[in-house]
Structures are given as structure tokens and as C-alpha cells.
Amino acid sequence: MNHIGPAVVSWLRLARVFHKGERTLLGQLRCHGLSLAQFDVLAHLGAAEGVTQQELANKLLVTKGNVTQLLDRMTLCGLLTRQPDGRANRLYLTEKGRHLFTEVIPAHEEEIAGLFTTLTPEELATFATLLRKLDHALD
């Protein structure tokens, strides 16, 4: 009889929890007409407008090849603008983008917090520490 080790069981459980949470969160974002990648851009720019396109690309959860297309779509939707700065483009939210940021970010943060209500504050802190340790080990 094969025995699955605790690392594999933990990995599968983490993947299952992630996918369940992602489904919930994506549903909430779709209500605002956003994909996860668009939300990621909105969150980054809302926190630090004026970053270059390359700086943003380095922080996003999408591949660098998709960044230009993603930013093009968001520009066409009127959510952001590119302002040339030498050989780089600096990115800024439009008024529409800022409004969406102030509407979506708090609601999304609340939705994420709701996913973790089963854990005590101490358990959540331990979980975050363990994930950070794994994250750094995988770099």
C-alpha cells in the first residue's frame, strides 16, 4: 500500500484551498468587470502610481509578455494612462481607475479576510510566517 507523505498531502491541501478561495474571489472581481490580472494592476497602481511599465511588470502575477496587452486593455477601458518619461512609460490611474480602486480594494480585502475567519489571529500569524518561509526557500 502506497503512503503519501505529509509534504504531498500539505501541497494538495494548499492547492485545493487556493482554488476554492480563488473561485470565490474571482466571482467578486467579475462583478466589477475585472480579471485577476487587472485587479493586480489596479492594486499596484492604486498603491504606487507613477511606476514604470517595467517596474510594474516585475511585480505582477502575470508573465512579462502579457503585461503590454493587459495594460492596453485597461487603457482602452479608461482605467489607466501611460505617460512617457524618457525611454520608459510611467503608469497612472485615471479618475475612473481611482474610483474603481476605492470601490474594489476594500471589498476585495474584506472578502479575503472572510476566507480566513476559521483561523484565530495567532493561527493566521503562524500560517503567514510558514508561507513566507516556504516562499523564500523557493526563490
NULUM-621912 format. One record per residue: x, y, z of N, C-alpha, C in turn. Coordinates in steps of 0.001 Angstrom, whole numbers, plus 500000, padded with zeros to 6 digits. Layout:
N
nX | nY | nZ | caX | caY | caZ | cX | cY | cZ
X | Y | Z | X | Y | Z | X | Y | Z
...
***
This chain:
139
nX | nY | nZ | caX | caY | caZ | cX | cY | cZ
500850 | 498819 | 500000 | 500000 | 500000 | 500000 | 500897 | 501247 | 500000
500623 | 502153 | 499074 | 501406 | 503380 | 498987 | 500993 | 504347 | 500077
502008 | 505014 | 500618 | 501749 | 506020 | 501638 | 502158 | 507378 | 501070
501234 | 508320 | 501083 | 501532 | 509668 | 500619 | 502097 | 510436 | 501796
503268 | 511039 | 501587 | 503944 | 511758 | 502656 | 503243 | 513056 | 503025
503584 | 513584 | 504206 | 502938 | 514816 | 504680 | 503200 | 516020 | 503768
504334 | 516065 | 503089 | 504608 | 517187 | 502186 | 503625 | 517179 | 501015
503376 | 516009 | 500450 | 502442 | 515901 | 499318 | 501016 | 516202 | 499779
500636 | 515672 | 500923 | 499294 | 515945 | 501462 | 499125 | 517445 | 501700
500150 | 518083 | 502277 | 500087 | 519526 | 502536 | 499986 | 520307 | 501240
500774 | 519921 | 500242 | 500756 | 520610 | 498944 | 499376 | 520499 | 498305
498813 | 519304 | 498299 | 497495 | 519104 | 497693 | 496423 | 519887 | 498439
496511 | 519918 | 499753 | 495542 | 520671 | 500550 | 495668 | 522169 | 500271
496908 | 522669 | 500196 | 497141 | 524079 | 499885 | 496567 | 524427 | 498517
496798 | 523560 | 497536 | 496262 | 523800 | 496187 | 494735 | 523811 | 496204
494136 | 522883 | 496929 | 492669 | 522814 | 496997 | 492095 | 524070 | 497648
492697 | 524495 | 498758 | 492232 | 525697 | 499459 | 492396 | 526919 | 498557
493548 | 527004 | 497881 | 493782 | 528132 | 496973 | 492712 | 528188 | 495882
492418 | 527062 | 495258 | 491445 | 527060 | 494158 | 490035 | 527404 | 494642
489666 | 526933 | 495816 | 488356 | 527288 | 496369 | 488277 | 528796 | 496634
489321 | 529338 | 497245 | 489346 | 530772 | 497519 | 489378 | 531590 | 496243
490154 | 531130 | 495280 | 490261 | 531849 | 494009 | 488907 | 531938 | 493307
488150 | 530847 | 493319 | 486809 | 530861 | 492701 | 485925 | 531930 | 493337
485949 | 531991 | 494654 | 485149 | 532984 | 495368 | 485582 | 534394 | 495005
486894 | 534631 | 495046 | 487421 | 535968 | 494795 | 487237 | 536394 | 493350
487396 | 535470 | 492412 | 487193 | 535817 | 491005 | 485743 | 536190 | 490733
484827 | 535510 | 491392 | 483415 | 535857 | 491244 | 483155 | 537283 | 491693
483771 | 537680 | 492788 | 483608 | 539048 | 493300 | 484223 | 540051 | 492331
485382 | 539740 | 491762 | 486022 | 540658 | 490810 | 485216 | 540782 | 489524
484630 | 539682 | 489072 | 483834 | 539715 | 487837 | 482641 | 540653 | 487966
482121 | 540795 | 489179 | 481013 | 541731 | 489401 | 481433 | 543158 | 489060
482736 | 543424 | 489104 | 483274 | 544743 | 488768 | 483905 | 544760 | 487377
483745 | 543659 | 486628 | 484289 | 543583 | 485284 | 485799 | 543427 | 485237
486397 | 542881 | 486295 | 487847 | 542755 | 486369 | 488292 | 541293 | 486353
489413 | 541057 | 485699 | 490093 | 539772 | 485810 | 491059 | 539873 | 486989
491618 | 538749 | 487400 | 492604 | 538765 | 488479 | 493819 | 539609 | 488087
494259 | 539487 | 486845 | 495416 | 540263 | 486379 | 495114 | 541764 | 486402
493908 | 542149 | 485986 | 493533 | 543563 | 486007 | 493449 | 544077 | 487445
492920 | 543253 | 488339 | 492882 | 543634 | 489750 | 494292 | 543850 | 490274
495200 | 542969 | 489901 | 496589 | 543071 | 490340 | 497190 | 544404 | 489905
496954 | 544803 | 488646 | 497440 | 546099 | 488153 | 496794 | 547233 | 488936
495490 | 547170 | 489103 | 494749 | 548210 | 489825 | 495285 | 548366 | 491252
495521 | 547252 | 491924 | 496011 | 547297 | 493299 | 497410 | 547904 | 493362
498290 | 547493 | 492443 | 499656 | 548031 | 492443 | 499676 | 549524 | 492121
498929 | 549926 | 491098 | 498936 | 551343 | 490722 | 498226 | 552208 | 491757
497185 | 551688 | 492354 | 496497 | 552439 | 493396 | 497391 | 552697 | 494595
498321 | 551780 | 494835 | 499241 | 551927 | 495963 | 500468 | 552755 | 495605
500843 | 552768 | 494307 | 502086 | 553457 | 493905 | 501995 | 553905 | 492455
501234 | 554970 | 492223 | 501131 | 555480 | 490854 | 502467 | 556053 | 490402
502664 | 556037 | 489100 | 503876 | 556607 | 488538 | 505001 | 555617 | 488361
504747 | 554344 | 488673 | 505781 | 553339 | 488429 | 505941 | 553155 | 486931
507105 | 552684 | 486529 | 507294 | 552419 | 485104 | 506615 | 551107 | 484752
506388 | 550939 | 483479 | 505775 | 549712 | 482992 | 506639 | 548511 | 483377
507959 | 548643 | 483289 | 508867 | 547553 | 483641 | 508822 | 547242 | 485135
508779 | 548287 | 485967 | 508685 | 548068 | 487419 | 507401 | 547310 | 487761
506319 | 547696 | 487126 | 505052 | 547020 | 487362 | 505128 | 545569 | 486889
505694 | 545358 | 485714 | 505807 | 544002 | 485161 | 506552 | 543078 | 486114
507557 | 543598 | 486796 | 508337 | 542787 | 487725 | 507546 | 542378 | 488963
506471 | 543096 | 489275 | 505692 | 542832 | 490480 | 504426 | 542016 | 490228
504007 | 541907 | 488988 | 502706 | 541307 | 488691 | 502723 | 539787 | 488723
501528 | 539229 | 488829 | 501347 | 537780 | 488818 | 501165 | 537234 | 487405
501432 | 538036 | 486393 | 501322 | 537589 | 485007 | 502706 | 537626 | 484381
502847 | 536934 | 483254 | 504138 | 536935 | 482574 | 504382 | 538296 | 481955
505649 | 538640 | 481792 | 506009 | 539948 | 481241 | 505459 | 540130 | 479830
505354 | 539042 | 479077 | 504814 | 539120 | 477723 | 503362 | 539558 | 477694
502631 | 539290 | 478761 | 501215 | 539648 | 478807 | 500972 | 541060 | 479323
501999 | 541686 | 479902 | 501810 | 542989 | 480539 | 501347 | 544045 | 479542
501990 | 544127 | 478395 | 501622 | 545151 | 477414 | 500174 | 545001 | 476986
499759 | 543778 | 476681 | 498362 | 543546 | 476278 | 497400 | 543879 | 477416
497768 | 543517 | 478618 | 496936 | 543806 | 479782 | 496774 | 545314 | 479967
497882 | 546037 | 479882 | 497829 | 547493 | 480035 | 497079 | 548146 | 478881
497230 | 547611 | 477677 | 496472 | 548123 | 476526 | 494973 | 548013 | 476781
494525 | 546844 | 477263 | 493090 | 546635 | 477531 | 492588 | 547596 | 478609
493388 | 547765 | 479654 | 492967 | 548651 | 480737 | 492969 | 550109 | 480293
493865 | 550470 | 479395 | 493880 | 551821 | 478839 | 492625 | 552040 | 477999
492284 | 551056 | 477167 | 491080 | 551160 | 476334 | 489807 | 551263 | 477189
489821 | 550636 | 478351 | 488669 | 550705 | 479264 | 488647 | 552015 | 480046
489684 | 552837 | 479882 | 489724 | 554122 | 480559 | 490156 | 554052 | 482008
490892 | 552983 | 482383 | 491290 | 552812 | 483772 | 492682 | 553355 | 484088
493534 | 553441 | 483074 | 494887 | 553931 | 483319 | 495425 | 554674 | 482107
496472 | 555442 | 482347 | 497169 | 556146 | 481269 | 498654 | 555864 | 481391
499314 | 555926 | 480236 | 500768 | 555818 | 480177 | 501307 | 557201 | 479849
502279 | 557646 | 480625 | 502905 | 558931 | 480348 | 504381 | 558696 | 480082
504842 | 559069 | 478870 | 506254 | 558860 | 478537 | 507166 | 559631 | 479484
508261 | 558967 | 479866 | 509280 | 559571 | 480727 | 510623 | 559053 | 480226
511208 | 559788 | 479303 | 512423 | 559297 | 478655 | 512084 | 558085 | 477804
512788 | 556999 | 478048 | 512539 | 555777 | 477276 | 511515 | 554862 | 477955
510992 | 555276 | 479084 | 510038 | 554455 | 479833 | 508658 | 555098 | 479802
507672 | 554305 | 480126 | 506309 | 554796 | 480335 | 506000 | 554714 | 481822
505493 | 555807 | 482378 | 505018 | 555797 | 483763 | 503507 | 555609 | 483728
502999 | 554850 | 484671 | 501595 | 554456 | 484677 | 500827 | 555157 | 485796
499643 | 555629 | 485434 | 498777 | 556339 | 486381 | 497339 | 555883 | 486182
496600 | 555820 | 487278 | 495174 | 555540 | 487183 | 494456 | 556802 | 486715
493426 | 556603 | 485925 | 492552 | 557710 | 485547 | 491569 | 557943 | 486699
490723 | 558938 | 486552 | 489690 | 559164 | 487569 | 488805 | 557924 | 487698
488450 | 557336 | 486562 | 487641 | 556111 | 486565 | 488397 | 554980 | 487270
489684 | 554865 | 487013 | 490502 | 553836 | 487660 | 490609 | 554040 | 489158
490771 | 555290 | 489587 | 490848 | 555587 | 491021 | 489522 | 555272 | 491718
488421 | 555612 | 491045 | 487101 | 555310 | 491607 | 486941 | 553791 | 491768
487323 | 553050 | 490747 | 487221 | 551589 | 490817 | 488118 | 551049 | 491932
489315 | 551609 | 492069 | 490235 | 551201 | 493129 | 489589 | 551382 | 494506
489001 | 552544 | 494746 | 488407 | 552802 | 496071 | 487160 | 551953 | 496321
486533 | 551493 | 495250 | 485348 | 550646 | 495383 | 485730 | 549174 | 495566
486689 | 548708 | 494772 | 487001 | 547282 | 494711 | 487962 | 546822 | 495805
488993 | 547590 | 496082 | 490034 | 547128 | 497003 | 489471 | 546834 | 498399
488734 | 547748 | 499023 | 488204 | 547410 | 500358 | 487275 | 546188 | 500340
486445 | 546085 | 499315 | 485532 | 544941 | 499222 | 486308 | 543637 | 499036
487354 | 543694 | 498239 | 488164 | 542504 | 497982 | 488942 | 542102 | 499247
489483 | 543083 | 499943 | 490195 | 542794 | 501186 | 489256 | 542161 | 502213
488032 | 542659 | 502265 | 487036 | 542092 | 503180 | 486698 | 540658 | 502797
486588 | 540413 | 501502 | 486290 | 539064 | 501002 | 487434 | 538107 | 501358
488671 | 538564 | 501187 | 489835 | 537733 | 501526 | 489852 | 537452 | 503025
489627 | 538479 | 503827 | 489603 | 538283 | 505282 | 488545 | 537255 | 505669
487423 | 537271 | 504961 | 486361 | 536307 | 505240 | 486775 | 534868 | 504995
487710 | 534664 | 504071 | 488193 | 533310 | 503802 | 488982 | 532739 | 504976
489501 | 533611 | 505828 | 490366 | 533182 | 506917 | 489707 | 533242 | 508289
488389 | 533439 | 508336 | 487722 | 533602 | 509632 | 487765 | 532338 | 510485
488027 | 531200 | 509882 | 488121 | 529949 | 510634 | 489362 | 529925 | 511518
490396 | 530677 | 511130 | 491650 | 530695 | 511878 | 491627 | 531786 | 512946
492234 | 531492 | 514067 | 492403 | 532518 | 515094 | 493484 | 533482 | 514614
493571 | 534672 | 515192 | 494649 | 535594 | 514816 | 496045 | 534966 | 514972
496231 | 534169 | 516022 | 497523 | 533507 | 516240 | 497803 | 532474 | 515144
496786 | 531697 | 514786 | 496957 | 530702 | 513725 | 497261 | 531383 | 512393
496570 | 532484 | 512121 | 496805 | 533213 | 510881 | 498226 | 533769 | 510836
498719 | 534286 | 511944 | 500092 | 534795 | 512010 | 501097 | 533666 | 511767
500860 | 532506 | 512368 | 501737 | 531345 | 512161 | 501695 | 530896 | 510709
500506 | 530845 | 510149 | 500334 | 530456 | 508746 | 501100 | 531400 | 507826
500976 | 532704 | 508056 | 501689 | 533695 | 507247 | 503200 | 533522 | 507371
503679 | 533241 | 508574 | 505113 | 533022 | 508797 | 505596 | 531792 | 508037
504833 | 530716 | 508097 | 505209 | 529488 | 507396 | 505197 | 529676 | 505884
504188 | 530372 | 505374 | 504139 | 530630 | 503932 | 505306 | 531501 | 503485
505653 | 532504 | 504283 | 506796 | 533365 | 503959 | 508088 | 532537 | 503909
508225 | 531624 | 504869 | 509422 | 530764 | 504914 | 509503 | 529888 | 503656
508380 | 529308 | 503267 | 508341 | 528499 | 502044 | 508613 | 529349 | 500806
508002 | 530519 | 500764 | 508171 | 531437 | 499635 | 509652 | 531779 | 499443
510321 | 532124 | 500516 | 511739 | 532495 | 500438 | 512604 | 531306 | 500062
512244 | 530117 | 500534 | 513010 | 528918 | 500213 | 512905 | 528553 | 498732
511818 | 528960 | 498091 | 511611 | 528631 | 496674 | 512227 | 529647 | 495726
512787 | 530741 | 496238 | 513414 | 531744 | 495384 | 514707 | 531260 | 494769
***
